[in-house]
Amino acid sequence: MMNQKIFKGYLPLGIGIILLLLGLFVFNEESVKVIGGLCFGLGAGLSGMSFSNLVNIEYLKNHPEVRKQAQIESADERNRMINNMAKAKTLDIINWCVIGIAYLTIIIEAPIWVTLVCVAVFLLKYILEWTFVIKYQRTM
């Protein structure tokens, strides 16, 4: 339990706070404003996530019945299938949003590389999908 607290809670919290402070105080000049914003954003997100993990670990430690129910639900085949179906549907929707963005970049006459990046992301999705279908057909 202590290792879980360290690697899911305290370590990312410390890294997040360091990144946040770097973004606020070290990278605050105009020439490195982008790096400062990136450090601040990553630090804030990491700090929030780790604080949430610490609260969750403490809560589950003090409520073993909730922890047992959560373990059962995470191992349940039906819940896994629902989760995978939701992920697949989300990816389908995002895939068409990427194509919409590609068309939008053509309409607003953005640089061609922006449109090509959108098309590359679209194609990457299908290449990865085919790769995993072949992999899972061989192993299952």
BELNORWO-V683534 format. One record per helix or strand of 3 or more residues. SS is the DSSP state (hx for helix, st for strand). FROM is the first residue (numbers start at 1). TO is the last residue. If there is no record, write none. Layout:
BEGIN
ss;from;to
SS;FROM;TO
SS;FROM;TO
END
This chain:
BEGIN
ss;from;to
hx;2;26
hx;30;62
hx;64;75
hx;77;107
hx;112;139
END
